[in-house]
Amino acid sequence: MDEFIRKLLKVFHIRLSGDKETALIQFVKFGIVGVSNTLLSYAINVAVLLILSPLHLSWDYFSANIIAFILSVAWSFFWNNKYVFTAKEGEKRNIWAALLKTYISYAVTGLVLANVLSYIWVDVIGISKFIAPLLNLIISVPVNFLLNKLWAFKA
């Protein structure tokens, strides 16, 4: 994957220093994991809404957010740990601490922020509860990258 991204940079005549190139490659890989995570999270969110719809619950979108959060963060952690924020040679990462930090990082945006924003989108503004999770991404994605890079996957 790294070589593919480097070749793309060359095709577009983009030259970066070693650290900047490494950071860009890391961000692109985070984006790829993020897209898969977003698709999974949205699919789970919609599935839960559809499963709960016969019950006519006013809080169904909160449940959908929480279930999607738990499952999609586990997915994201696995792939980010394996391909994006890899441990450097000789570096030992406490996998359980990294997992806990990842859940905390995503809790800030995936639970607290997502539910506050969803409440605003759905109950205050009147936007569809099927669109609200997509709007939340505009804010949560950049915040998640910074929290993961600078805290969760730091040794």
C-alpha positions in Angstrom: 0.0 0.0 0.0 2.8 2.4 0.9 4.5 1.9 -2.5 1.2 2.4 -4.3 0.7 5.7 -2.6 4.3 6.7 -3.3 3.8 5.9 -7.0 0.6 8.1 -7.0 2.6 11.0 -5.5 5.2 10.6 -8.3 2.4 10.5 -11.0 1.1 13.8 -9.7 4.6 15.2 -9.3 4.2 15.6 -5.6 7.5 15.6 -3.7 7.6 15.5 0.1 10.3 15.2 2.7 10.5 11.8 4.4 8.5 12.8 7.5 5.8 14.5 5.5 5.5 11.6 3.0 5.3 9.2 5.9 2.5 11.3 7.5 0.6 11.6 4.3 0.8 7.8 3.7 -0.4 7.3 7.2 -3.3 9.7 6.7 -4.3 8.0 3.4 -4.3 4.6 5.1 -6.3 6.0 8.0 -8.7 7.3 5.4 -9.1 3.9 3.8 -9.7 2.2 7.2 -12.0 5.1 8.0 -14.1 4.6 4.8 -14.5 0.9 5.6 -15.3 1.7 9.2 -17.8 4.3 8.1 -19.6 1.9 5.8 -19.7 -0.8 8.5 -20.9 1.7 11.1 -23.6 3.1 8.9 -24.8 -0.3 7.9 -25.0 -1.4 11.5 -26.7 1.9 12.4 -29.4 1.4 9.7 -29.8 -2.3 10.5 -30.5 -1.5 14.2 -32.9 1.3 13.2 -34.8 -1.1 10.9 -34.8 -3.9 13.6 -36.1 -1.5 16.2 -38.6 0.3 13.9 -41.6 -1.9 14.7 -41.2 -1.0 18.4 -41.7 2.8 17.6 -39.1 3.9 20.1 -38.2 7.6 20.4 -34.6 6.7 21.3 -33.9 4.1 18.6 -31.2 6.3 17.0 -29.3 6.4 20.3 -29.3 2.6 20.5 -28.2 2.4 16.8 -25.3 4.8 17.5 -24.1 2.8 20.5 -24.2 -0.6 18.9 -22.6 0.8 15.7 -19.9 2.4 17.9 -19.0 -0.7 19.8 -18.6 -2.9 16.7 -17.1 -0.4 14.4 -14.4 0.7 16.9 -13.3 -2.9 17.3 -13.0 -3.1 13.5 -11.2 0.2 13.2 -8.7 -0.7 16.0 -7.8 -4.0 14.4 -7.0 -2.4 11.0 -5.4 0.8 12.4 -3.1 -1.3 14.6 -2.2 -3.7 11.8 -1.7 -1.3 8.9 -1.8 2.4 9.9 -0.2 3.1 13.3 2.2 0.2 13.3 4.7 -0.1 16.1 8.2 0.9 15.2 11.0 -1.7 15.2 11.9 -2.4 18.9 8.8 -0.6 20.1 6.6 -2.6 22.4 2.9 -1.6 22.4 0.6 -2.6 25.2 -2.3 -3.8 23.0 -4.8 -3.6 25.8 -3.9 0.0 26.7 -4.0 1.0 23.0 -7.4 -0.7 22.7 -8.7 1.2 25.8 -7.3 4.5 24.5 -8.9 3.8 21.1 -12.3 3.2 22.7 -11.9 6.4 24.8 -10.8 8.4 21.7 -13.8 7.2 19.7 -16.1 7.6 22.6 -15.5 11.3 22.5 -16.6 11.6 18.9 -18.5 8.3 18.3 -20.7 8.4 21.4 -20.8 11.8 23.1 -20.4 14.0 20.0 -22.4 11.7 17.7 -25.4 11.6 20.1 -25.3 15.3 20.8 -25.1 16.1 17.1 -27.7 13.5 16.3 -30.1 15.0 18.8 -29.5 18.5 17.2 -29.9 17.1 13.6 -33.0 14.9 14.3 -34.9 16.6 17.2 -34.0 20.2 16.8 -33.4 20.7 13.1 -35.6 17.9 11.8 -33.1 16.1 9.6 -33.6 12.4 8.9 -32.1 10.0 11.4 -30.7 8.1 8.5 -28.8 11.2 7.3 -27.6 12.4 10.8 -24.8 9.8 11.1 -23.3 11.0 7.8 -23.3 14.6 8.9 -21.5 13.6 12.1 -18.6 12.4 10.1 -17.6 15.9 9.0 -16.5 16.7 12.5 -15.6 13.3 13.9 -13.2 12.1 11.3 -10.4 14.7 11.7 -10.8 14.6 15.5 -10.5 10.8 15.5 -7.3 10.9 13.3 -5.6 13.3 15.7 -6.7 11.4 18.8 -5.5 8.1 17.4 -2.2 9.4 16.0 -1.2 11.5 19.0 -2.5 9.5 21.8 -4.1 6.1 21.3 -1.3 4.5 19.3 1.6 6.3 21.0 3.8 3.9 22.9 
